[in-house]
Amino acid sequence: MLFAAEPLAPTLDSARRVLKKYYGYDSFRPMQEDIIQSILSGRDTVVLMPTGGGKSVCFQVPAVVSEGVCVVVSPLIALMKDQVEALKANGISAAYINSSIGQSEQNAICSDCANGYLKLLYVSPEKLLSPGFLQFLQRLRVSMFAIDEAHCISSWGHDFRPEYTQLRVLRDQFPNTPIIALTATADRLTQRDIQKQLRLHEPQVFLSSFDRPNLNLIVRPGQDRVGGILDFIERHPGESGIVYCLSRKQCETLTQKLQAKKIKAGFYHAGMTPNQRAAVQEGFLKDDLQVIVATIAFGMGIDKSNVRWVMHYNLPKNIEGYYQEIGRGGRDGAPATAVLFYSFADVLQLREMLTKENPQLTQLNLTKLERMQQFAEAASCRRKILLHYFGETLAKDCGNCDICRNPPTTFDGSLIAQKALSAVVRMRERAGIGLLIDVLRGMRNQAVLSGGYDQIKTYGAGSDLPYLDWYSYIHQMLNDGLIYIAYEEGYALKITELGREVLQGQRPLALKKFQPAEKAEKPKRGRKAATETTAPVSREAQLYEALRALRKRIADEQNVPPYVIFTDATLQEMANERPVSRMAMLGVSGVGMKKFENYGEVFIKEILAHGGNPAELDDSDDDLPTNLDPDDFSVPAPTRKREAKAEAGSTMDTSFQLHRMGLSLEAIAERRGLTVSTVQTHLTNAYAKGSELRIADFLTPTDLAEIQTAQAQLGGSPMLRDLYDHLREKYDYFKLRLASLYFKKLRGE
């Protein structure tokens, strides 16, 4: 077995080796290493990290290097299946037990656990708590319990599941085994409740940034939703996407309309049989279906990394659910779009539903719906609103939402905010929004008089503004993080540190002038921009599509989803870098040893068939074909390598000499008949081999200082992808590579 032949010690060094060998990454993402250190020390750990942030690695890597089996509690069969398939593809032994497998298979898996052959075992909460299963686990060496989607345990959360509350028995049955709770969506109150419900012992809590800068956030008016969806899909051919609908009927009707336009679409909802749902989900995961139209019954934990867009046909019930659902787009870190269609009719329909669903939680659910409505109607940066909801502050507007791209007119609202904040303080932070507005406007109703609020200094201080204006401005203050709602204290408003700064005049506040909503112009279909219809397809785009097609063929042969082979981000890097040697391919993010052994040669052949990148050939004595003609391998390997390297050196040197002559990247590419990215690769390789480039042609001292600061903030040796995201896509990969090489040269490395 893999692990018997290769014993590992539970240390950070062994964890880093596992990350490179099985996952293909050179370094951990920010915070992952600290989380893994906490887990390896035996501590209970809480991980709050956005979808696509790398939560799974946080417990999978410690499981590989620790003695025994990690038991992962997961809520959905589809989630278990996806993660186990991905682990096996990486060369890690894992299995799942749920209602989808027979007794004989369960017995075989249990035998593998008992014999120490498995490192991770995925189970549902129902299976975990079934008669005899906990007793079976008592006979094993359990390295840790990982509770995925941990927000399900809290009644304050958006997806409460009663069976999750029974997981507290794990502390009684396994008092010395660490418990890891992981979730992507938990507000302040839910985070605290998770720790209480699981009875965690002095857990170390890791709250990662909830920011997903690769997600483009858009809200559109609810008119002509079908037309807007068709227009979007037409402009994004071949891209996988999800449309969330409120009802089963909407799912089926919209799917029929998409299919009538020759779009490969399927619907998914709780009214279908398990086999029907499984077939649709399988088709989507394998890219046989481009679009899935679903209720919220679909998607929790779905590990499909290449979803390029997520749409909401209706307003979601709360921000937690919305954030989790849009988080299924762009999990590979590449750009993705989240579109929300909104009309007030959705609010009325949801209010009626929530009132009937759970009378005990009606007020909580209606308050959360109101926050979702505020998000949809907001006139300020949408990402700021989302991050503030989860207790995080964004220093500046994101630049990647519809509001930032088309900012509204603002005015100095400091005085208005100070009146409201002063009233909140004088009311001892015990009042909700409605009562606060009544006090500011000088109303004399029972709630105001019984609380004695007509006696405070700010009573009537805002009588010059109508109710709707105050309602808008207070919601803006909520969205901007000056105040928050304490659900557990009667939905009272509380002031944040940022709010106190505004109240004390230490920070100005810009507000958007209240304007009643106006009917927006309907989107027009069938008119693509000239650039979309006439722009030529680049070499990189052609190779990327060829690699996608190759990935799909391999995935179909192996009966696994395509992203299990390689993610879209990995294929895009291959298309940009064109690696045609073992070392170059292993340098691509997401290509580990196991995947290279399984797929490396066939992907290199595909790259070679599209012209290759001879400048990427290295000096290693690997046994892969490095000849530029993928169909001719008759030349002896040593001769083949010498010839290829000579040609590679020649073409790289030519580009370098033209650069030294003062030509720009574009001029070199035009003169040589190459793409700009190929010239960039030539110059990067020449610089890495010791040639001196004119760095100032590409990076200013300010650029270098900013990139160096970002490296220090991320810590260690961050991956270029993490630098790219951290710097909000300000610098392309060519500039980031040059800067990294520049700093290495300064350090003498």
SULFENMO-V924495 format. One record per backbone hydrogen bond with DSSP energy under -1.0 kcal/mol. NH is the residue of the N-H (numbers start at 0). CO is the residue of the C=O. If there is no record, write none. Layout:
nh	co
NH	CO
NH	CO
//
This chain:
nh	co
4	0
10	8
14	10
15	11
16	12
17	13
18	14
19	15
20	16
21	17
22	18
24	18
31	28
34	30
35	31
36	32
37	33
38	34
39	35
40	36
41	38
42	37
44	178
45	203
46	180
47	205
48	182
52	49
58	55
59	55
60	56
62	58
63	59
64	60
65	61
68	140
69	118
70	143
71	120
72	145
73	122
79	75
80	76
81	77
82	78
83	79
84	80
85	81
86	82
87	83
88	84
89	85
90	87
91	86
94	119
96	121
100	97
105	101
106	102
107	103
108	104
109	105
110	106
111	107
112	108
113	109
114	110
115	112
116	111
118	92
119	92
120	69
121	94
122	71
127	123
128	124
129	126
132	129
135	131
136	132
137	133
138	135
139	136
142	68
144	177
145	70
146	179
147	72
149	181
151	148
152	149
153	150
156	153
160	151
163	160
164	161
166	163
167	164
168	165
169	166
170	167
172	168
173	169
176	173
179	144
180	44
181	146
182	46
190	186
191	187
192	188
193	189
194	190
195	191
196	192
197	193
199	194
203	43
205	45
207	47
214	211
215	335
216	399
217	337
219	339
221	341
227	223
228	224
229	225
230	226
231	227
232	228
233	229
234	230
238	235
240	289
241	308
242	291
243	310
244	293
250	246
251	247
252	248
253	249
254	250
255	251
256	252
257	253
258	254
259	255
261	258
262	257
264	262
265	290
267	292
271	268
276	272
277	273
278	274
279	275
280	276
281	277
282	278
283	279
284	280
285	281
286	283
287	282
288	282
289	263
290	263
291	240
292	265
293	242
294	267
297	294
301	298
307	239
308	239
309	336
310	241
311	338
312	243
321	317
322	318
323	319
324	320
325	321
326	322
327	324
328	325
329	306
331	304
332	329
335	213
336	307
337	215
338	309
339	217
340	311
341	219
345	342
347	343
348	344
349	345
350	346
351	347
352	348
353	349
354	350
355	351
356	352
357	353
360	357
361	358
364	360
365	361
366	362
367	363
368	364
369	365
370	366
371	367
372	368
373	369
374	370
375	371
376	372
384	380
385	381
386	382
387	383
388	384
389	385
390	387
391	386
401	216
404	400
405	401
410	510
412	508
416	412
417	413
418	414
419	415
420	416
421	417
422	418
423	419
424	420
425	421
426	422
427	424
428	423
429	426
435	431
436	432
437	433
438	434
439	435
440	436
441	438
442	437
448	444
449	445
450	446
451	448
452	447
454	451
458	455
459	438
460	457
461	439
462	459
464	461
469	465
470	466
471	467
472	468
473	469
474	470
475	471
476	472
477	473
478	474
479	475
480	477
481	476
483	493
485	491
486	484
488	485
490	485
492	430
493	483
495	481
499	495
500	496
501	497
502	498
503	499
504	501
505	500
510	410
532	528
533	529
534	530
541	537
542	538
543	539
544	540
545	541
546	542
547	543
548	544
549	545
550	546
551	547
552	548
553	549
554	550
555	551
556	552
557	553
559	554
563	560
564	561
565	561
570	566
571	567
572	568
573	569
574	570
575	571
576	572
577	573
584	580
585	581
587	584
589	23
590	587
592	20
595	591
596	592
597	593
598	594
599	595
602	598
603	599
604	600
605	601
606	602
607	603
608	604
610	607
611	606
615	612
616	613
631	628
639	635
640	636
641	637
642	638
643	639
644	640
645	641
646	642
647	643
648	644
649	645
650	646
651	647
652	648
653	649
654	650
655	651
656	652
657	653
658	654
659	655
660	656
661	658
662	657
667	663
668	664
669	665
670	666
671	667
672	668
673	668
678	674
679	675
680	676
681	677
682	678
683	679
684	680
685	681
686	682
687	683
688	684
689	686
690	685
694	692
696	693
697	694
698	694
703	699
704	700
705	701
706	702
707	703
708	704
709	705
710	706
711	707
712	708
713	709
714	710
722	718
723	719
724	720
725	721
726	722
727	724
728	723
729	726
735	731
736	732
737	733
738	734
739	735
740	736
741	737
742	738
743	739
744	740
745	741
746	742
748	743
//
